[in-house]
Amino acid sequence: MGKYSCECTTRAPKYAYIKTIKDDNVIIGIKYGITKNNAGRLRALNYSSAYTIEDYSIFEFKTQSDCRRTENECKIKFPRLHIDRILMPDGWTEVTYPYCLEGIEEVYIENGGVKINEQVRVL
């Protein structure tokens, strides 16, 4: 068993994402994390979650270590929103409050992330 619980983090991630978590079309949380394949990650999250998860923005980093370090900084800096593990068994530990969205983007940019995709969403 590896150090990382989710399969997406074990394969050389260079992308950090921000996704919205919705319940009845209302944003209840923000999911952030790292991946090598954003489309596959989104499919996996939606497959295993009782909530609807949608892309918000994606950032690319020059190195894997920059990407991982940035995710770890977010885990320390932003409060964790409790999402029941039964309703979201994959990725439930990297979930925070909607008001943290801009702060996560700032951390990504400060650590060298370059925004490569953004979905326009009304929060």
Secondary structure, DSSP 4 states (H G I P E B T S, - for coil): --S-SSGGGGS---EEEEEEEEETTEEEEEEEEEES-HHHHHHHHHHH-SSEEEEEEEEE-SSHHHHHHHHHHHHHHSPPP---TTT--SSTTSEE-GGGHHHHHHHHHHTT-EEEEE-----
